[in-house]
Each structure stands twice: as C-alpha cells, then as structure tokens.
Amino acid sequence: ASNLGVQASDGTASAANTYTLLPGPPARITLTGGGVSAHTAIQIPAGTGPVALTATVYDQYTNAVPGVTVDLTTGSYPDATLTGGTCVTAGTSCTLTTGTGGTASASFTAGGHTGPVTVTATTTPGTYSASTYFTVVPAAPTQLVVTPATANGTASATANVPLTVRAVDQFGNQTNAGGTIHAVLHSTGATYEFNPVAATLTSSASVSFGATAVGTYTVTATAT
C-alpha cells in the first residue's frame, strides 16, 4: 500500500487529502527453494531437511498481496513432510497465508524414497500456481546387505548360488559409497565356499555361495 497526497486550490482556499492505494487481486505466485524446472531440480539426499520454501503472491503490477491463502503440496512423492510457517499440520500438504510482504514460508523434508519431487503452491481459489523442483537421491551408505533375501540351490563343492552384496543407506536405497568398500563374507555352517571370498565394491558386487551339506545358511557381509 502507498499514500497519495492531493493538493487542490482555487486561489483563495486549499485542501490536502491523503489516499491509500492497496494491492489489487492476486495475479501471479512464485515459489522458491528448489530448482526452477524439472531440468534444474536440486539434488538432495534422502532424509534431508528442512529446506526453506517461500511463496510470494503479486497483483498484476507486481505489488505483493497479503492475506492470500496458499496451498502447498508435494504431488505424488509419498513421504515428504511440509512443516513450519503457518502450516496447520505436518504432512505432504500444507495451507499457508501470505503476510504483509505477500510471502508465506514453510519447510520441506525429504523422506526415504528416491526420485523427483515437485512442490506446488496454489492460491485459493486455485487460479494461480507455481512449482519448485527437487530430486531425492540415496543418502550415504550405512550398511551392507546381501540379496536376494532368500535363494535356493543344490549341494555342491563349488559356489553355485548367485548373490549380490549391496551398499545401502539408512532407508535401504542402494547407494554409491564414494570410495571402495572391502567386504568379507561369512556364513553359518561348518563347510561352505564363496567365490570370491571377499568383495570389493563402490555400490554393489556379485558373489556366489555354495556348500556340500544340505541345510539353511545365513550369509552376511562385513566391511573391513
């Protein structure tokens, strides 16, 4: 809003009046915090947050408009959390109201799923919208796993059951270790064989397991 002073004079008397100009109705909204398009999405590891988001509503003359209701959503991404600002409840959607500067703020926290995330802000009624973009990637590795979880084979003096050793983050996403991991393989049972007996990997490595005695075996991989 701005003040406009008016001076009127007829030569013998004058009057001064002040008028206030207010923003017009919403005509545009912006949303910042991530990339401006899917091609420029900001990469963040799974579980990252909170990442600040700011929605700003303007009239047709680019004046900021206060008091506008804005709905935030994270689209099809399943386990994001929107919090802060004037969010009523945390979740994959959130309702905000713009303040005196025409802005409304919230925070985005990625879940354990990887993939693209489109956060969209829409004015209510839903006339104008804007989006900001993230790509959730695996976080740093926290453990080694051996897959598949179950496998069948026949007794053999050679390793004949194919297995994969994977580096995964805290959410179970296969991830790149950013370096080399040396993994030593172990199994229950008195006699068994691995090929190779140790695996070197940055993300995953193929190995084989075998034993001459029938039975159930548990295979583990330990980083060294």
VOPAGU-2260 file (C-alpha; in pm, 1 decimal, decimal comma):
REM VOPAGU-2260
SITE   aa  ch    i         X         Y         Z
SITE  ALA   A    0       0,0       0,0       0,0
SITE  SER   A    1     112,8     356,3     -61,2
SITE  ASN   A    2     -14,9     702,5      21,3
SITE  LEU   A    3    -110,6     957,0    -245,5
SITE  GLY   A    4    -132,2    1324,2    -143,2
SITE  VAL   A    5    -363,8    1555,7    -339,8
SITE  GLN   A    6    -346,7    1939,4    -321,8
SITE  ALA   A    7    -641,8    2141,5    -451,3
SITE  SER   A    8    -650,8    2524,4    -475,8
SITE  ASP   A    9    -893,2    2783,8    -617,7
SITE  GLY   A   10    -666,6    3078,3    -534,5
SITE  THR   A   11    -841,8    3164,6    -208,0
SITE  ALA   A   12    -854,2    2830,9     -25,7
SITE  SER   A   13    -676,8    2495,9     -48,3
SITE  ALA   A   14    -733,0    2144,2      80,5
SITE  ALA   A   15    -494,9    1846,5     113,9
SITE  ASN   A   16    -624,6    1489,5     121,3
SITE  THR   A   17    -429,7    1164,3     150,5
SITE  TYR   A   18    -546,3     844,9     -15,9
SITE  THR   A   19    -417,3     491,1      34,0
SITE  LEU   A   20    -363,3     261,2    -263,7
SITE  LEU   A   21    -384,8    -111,6    -190,7
SITE  PRO   A   22    -262,2    -409,0    -394,3
SITE  GLY   A   23    -503,3    -549,0    -647,8
SITE  PRO   A   24    -624,0    -909,4    -650,7
SITE  PRO   A   25    -370,4   -1193,2    -694,5
SITE  ALA   A   26    -239,6   -1228,3   -1048,5
SITE  ARG   A   27      78,8   -1431,4   -1002,9
SITE  ILE   A   28     257,0   -1652,0    -748,9
SITE  THR   A   29     619,1   -1763,2    -719,3
SITE  LEU   A   30     772,2   -2044,8    -514,4
SITE  THR   A   31    1143,1   -2061,7    -431,0
SITE  GLY   A   32    1360,8   -2314,5    -250,9
SITE  GLY   A   33    1431,0   -2577,4    -517,3
SITE  GLY   A   34    1504,9   -2572,6    -889,4
SITE  VAL   A   35    1304,9   -2356,8   -1126,1
SITE  SER   A   36    1225,1   -2652,5   -1354,5
SITE  ALA   A   37    1244,1   -3030,7   -1356,8
SITE  HIS   A   38    1566,4   -2999,5   -1560,2
SITE  THR   A   39    1730,1   -2784,2   -1292,2
SITE  ALA   A   40    1594,7   -2973,5    -990,0
SITE  ILE   A   41    1812,5   -2951,6    -680,7
SITE  GLN   A   42    1950,8   -3288,7    -571,9
SITE  ILE   A   43    1915,0   -3369,3    -202,7
SITE  PRO   A   44    1991,2   -3695,5     -18,8
SITE  ALA   A   45    1703,2   -3897,6     122,6
SITE  GLY   A   46    1601,2   -3770,6     463,9
SITE  THR   A   47    1734,8   -3418,1     400,8
SITE  GLY   A   48    1557,1   -3127,2     559,6
SITE  PRO   A   49    1422,2   -2890,6     650,0
SITE  VAL   A   50    1467,7   -2698,9     322,5
SITE  ALA   A   51    1317,1   -2348,1     330,5
SITE  LEU   A   52    1037,1   -2268,8      84,3
SITE  THR   A   53     893,6   -1922,9      17,5
SITE  ALA   A   54     573,1   -1846,8    -174,9
SITE  THR   A   55     508,2   -1487,2    -284,5
SITE  VAL   A   56     181,1   -1358,1    -430,8
SITE  TYR   A   57     167,6   -1049,1    -658,8
SITE  ASP   A   58    -101,7    -845,1    -827,7
SITE  GLN   A   59     -82,4    -759,1   -1198,6
SITE  TYR   A   60     154,0    -467,9   -1123,0
SITE  THR   A   61     393,3    -684,0    -916,2
SITE  ASN   A   62     273,6    -544,9    -584,9
SITE  ALA   A   63     292,6    -806,0    -308,7
SITE  VAL   A   64     -51,4    -917,3    -191,8
SITE  PRO   A   65    -103,7   -1004,6     178,0
SITE  GLY   A   66    -379,5   -1220,0     324,1
SITE  VAL   A   67    -392,3   -1473,7      40,1
SITE  THR   A   68    -443,0   -1842,3     119,3
SITE  VAL   A   69    -182,9   -2067,0     -43,9
SITE  ASP   A   70    -195,8   -2447,3     -58,5
SITE  LEU   A   71     134,8   -2639,0     -75,9
SITE  THR   A   72     152,3   -2999,7    -197,3
SITE  THR   A   73     431,2   -3245,3    -281,5
SITE  GLY   A   74     244,7   -3424,9    -560,2
SITE  SER   A   75     299,0   -3798,6    -595,0
SITE  TYR   A   76     610,8   -3813,8    -376,6
SITE  PRO   A   77     493,2   -4043,9     -96,3
SITE  ASP   A   78     668,0   -3946,8     226,4
SITE  ALA   A   79     772,0   -3581,7     218,1
SITE  THR   A   80     694,2   -3357,0     513,2
SITE  LEU   A   81     590,4   -2992,0     489,3
SITE  THR   A   82     622,2   -2804,2     817,2
SITE  GLY   A   83     678,3   -2461,6     968,0
SITE  GLY   A   84     542,1   -2127,3     864,2
SITE  THR   A   85     168,1   -2126,4     912,0
SITE  CYS   A   86     122,7   -2495,7     828,1
SITE  VAL   A   87    -161,4   -2623,8    1038,6
SITE  THR   A   88     -33,8   -2984,1    1039,2
SITE  ALA   A   89     279,2   -3150,9     906,9
SITE  GLY   A   90     238,1   -3375,0     605,4
SITE  THR   A   91     251,8   -3389,8     226,9
SITE  SER   A   92      22,3   -3086,5     203,5
SITE  CYS   A   93       2,3   -2760,9     393,1
SITE  THR   A   94    -205,0   -2440,6     397,2
SITE  LEU   A   95     -35,8   -2100,1     435,6
SITE  THR   A   96    -144,7   -1735,7     443,1
SITE  THR   A   97      69,5   -1458,5     294,0
SITE  GLY   A   98     186,0   -1187,7     532,6
SITE  THR   A   99     233,6    -813,8     488,9
SITE  GLY   A  100     509,8    -867,1     232,6
SITE  GLY   A  101     295,9   -1103,9      29,8
SITE  THR   A  102     507,2   -1402,3     136,7
SITE  ALA   A  103     436,0   -1729,0     314,6
SITE  SER   A  104     707,1   -1965,6     434,2
SITE  ALA   A  105     730,0   -2337,6     504,1
SITE  SER   A  106     993,0   -2613,5     510,0
SITE  PHE   A  107    1029,3   -2932,8     306,4
SITE  THR   A  108    1187,9   -3252,9     439,0
SITE  ALA   A  109    1253,3   -3545,2     205,9
SITE  GLY   A  110    1151,4   -3894,4     307,7
SITE  GLY   A  111    1329,6   -4221,4     240,0
SITE  HIS   A  112    1206,4   -4267,5    -117,1
SITE  THR   A  113    1423,1   -4154,7    -407,0
SITE  GLY   A  114    1301,6   -3981,1    -720,0
SITE  PRO   A  115    1166,1   -3646,8    -842,8
SITE  VAL   A  116     965,0   -3418,9    -616,2
SITE  THR   A  117     751,8   -3129,9    -738,2
SITE  VAL   A  118     636,8   -2894,3    -463,8
SITE  THR   A  119     348,2   -2679,0    -589,2
SITE  ALA   A  120     196,6   -2366,0    -435,8
SITE  THR   A  121    -156,1   -2274,0    -544,6
SITE  THR   A  122    -361,2   -1970,6    -448,8
SITE  THR   A  123    -710,2   -2032,3    -309,0
SITE  PRO   A  124    -930,5   -2022,8    -502,9
SITE  GLY   A  125    -699,5   -2222,1    -728,8
SITE  THR   A  126    -634,4   -1968,3   -1000,6
SITE  TYR   A  127    -256,4   -1933,5    -992,2
SITE  SER   A  128      18,6   -2181,8    -914,4
SITE  ALA   A  129     396,6   -2216,2    -916,4
SITE  SER   A  130     630,1   -2508,5    -853,6
SITE  THR   A  131     981,5   -2574,3    -732,1
SITE  TYR   A  132    1171,2   -2896,7    -800,1
SITE  PHE   A  133    1391,5   -3146,2    -615,7
SITE  THR   A  134    1544,3   -3483,5    -694,0
SITE  VAL   A  135    1586,7   -3708,8    -391,3
SITE  VAL   A  136    1892,6   -3932,6    -427,8
SITE  PRO   A  137    2025,8   -4208,0    -198,6
SITE  ALA   A  138    2198,7   -4090,6     117,6
SITE  ALA   A  139    2540,7   -4205,0     238,6
SITE  PRO   A  140    2579,2   -4581,4     295,0
SITE  THR   A  141    2514,2   -4709,2     645,5
SITE  GLN   A  142    2529,5   -5086,7     596,2
SITE  LEU   A  143    2592,2   -5378,2     362,4
SITE  VAL   A  144    2317,0   -5619,6     264,4
SITE  VAL   A  145    2321,5   -5948,5      76,9
SITE  THR   A  146    2044,9   -6009,7    -176,7
SITE  PRO   A  147    1821,9   -6183,3    -257,9
SITE  ALA   A  148    1683,6   -6230,0      92,1
SITE  THR   A  149    1616,2   -6597,7      14,4
SITE  ALA   A  150    1760,7   -6826,5    -252,2
SITE  ASN   A  151    1759,0   -7198,1    -326,2
SITE  GLY   A  152    2041,0   -7408,0    -464,7
SITE  THR   A  153    2176,5   -7762,9    -465,6
SITE  ALA   A  154    2456,7   -7904,3    -257,1
SITE  SER   A  155    2786,6   -7850,7    -434,6
SITE  ALA   A  156    3158,3   -7838,4    -370,8
SITE  THR   A  157    3169,6   -7513,7    -565,9
SITE  ALA   A  158    2991,2   -7182,0    -515,2
SITE  ASN   A  159    2680,5   -7205,7    -732,9
SITE  VAL   A  160    2420,8   -6973,1    -574,6
SITE  PRO   A  161    2449,0   -6618,9    -717,4
SITE  LEU   A  162    2426,5   -6337,4    -461,9
SITE  THR   A  163    2481,1   -5961,1    -463,4
SITE  VAL   A  164    2643,7   -5752,7    -193,0
SITE  ARG   A  165    2498,9   -5401,0    -187,5
SITE  ALA   A  166    2584,7   -5080,3      -5,2
SITE  VAL   A  167    2259,4   -4919,0     115,0
SITE  ASP   A  168    2163,2   -4605,4     304,8
SITE  GLN   A  169    1952,8   -4594,4     621,7
SITE  PHE   A  170    1636,1   -4627,4     413,1
SITE  GLY   A  171    1754,2   -4932,2     217,8
SITE  ASN   A  172    1834,2   -4744,4    -103,0
SITE  GLN   A  173    2134,4   -4880,7    -290,2
SITE  THR   A  174    2392,9   -4606,5    -288,9
SITE  ASN   A  175    2740,3   -4519,1    -406,0
SITE  ALA   A  176    2991,5   -4530,2    -124,4
SITE  GLY   A  177    3201,5   -4251,3    -273,0
SITE  GLY   A  178    3500,4   -4482,9    -241,6
SITE  THR   A  179    3587,4   -4851,9    -221,5
SITE  ILE   A  180    3437,7   -5088,7      34,8
SITE  HIS   A  181    3608,8   -5417,8     109,9
SITE  ALA   A  182    3354,4   -5672,4     230,8
SITE  VAL   A  183    3434,5   -6008,9     387,7
SITE  LEU   A  184    3165,4   -6275,5     354,2
SITE  HIS   A  185    3060,6   -6508,5     636,8
SITE  SER   A  186    2812,7   -6790,7     668,8
SITE  THR   A  187    2667,8   -7023,2     925,6
SITE  GLY   A  188    2755,1   -7389,8     883,4
SITE  ALA   A  189    3076,9   -7585,4     915,5
SITE  THR   A  190    3180,2   -7602,3     549,9
SITE  TYR   A  191    3094,9   -7353,0     277,8
SITE  GLU   A  192    3257,5   -7166,7      -7,3
SITE  PHE   A  193    3236,1   -6819,8    -155,1
SITE  ASN   A  194    3358,6   -6701,9    -492,6
SITE  PRO   A  195    3519,9   -6461,8    -434,3
SITE  VAL   A  196    3577,8   -6494,9     -60,0
SITE  ALA   A  197    3576,3   -6113,1     -29,3
SITE  ALA   A  198    3408,7   -5846,3    -237,9
SITE  THR   A  199    3531,1   -5503,0    -339,5
SITE  LEU   A  200    3256,8   -5260,2    -426,7
SITE  THR   A  201    3154,8   -4896,8    -453,1
SITE  SER   A  202    2783,2   -4975,7    -482,6
SITE  SER   A  203    2734,8   -5348,5    -543,1
SITE  ALA   A  204    2929,3   -5662,8    -626,8
SITE  SER   A  205    2833,9   -6011,6    -746,1
SITE  VAL   A  206    2941,8   -6318,9    -549,2
SITE  SER   A  207    2848,8   -6686,9    -533,9
SITE  PHE   A  208    2789,8   -6916,9    -239,5
SITE  GLY   A  209    2790,2   -7297,0    -206,4
SITE  ALA   A  210    2811,2   -7581,4      43,6
SITE  THR   A  211    2826,4   -7962,1      26,7
SITE  ALA   A  212    2585,5   -8017,2     315,6
SITE  VAL   A  213    2214,8   -7955,6     274,4
SITE  GLY   A  214    2054,3   -7713,9     514,8
SITE  THR   A  215    1977,0   -7348,7     573,3
SITE  TYR   A  216    2261,2   -7096,9     573,2
SITE  THR   A  217    2278,7   -6733,0     673,1
SITE  VAL   A  218    2519,2   -6519,2     472,2
SITE  THR   A  219    2645,2   -6182,4     595,3
SITE  ALA   A  220    2887,1   -5925,0     457,0
SITE  THR   A  221    3108,3   -5716,7     684,4
SITE  ALA   A  222    3300,7   -5407,8     577,0
SITE  THR   A  223    3670,3   -5417,7     663,1
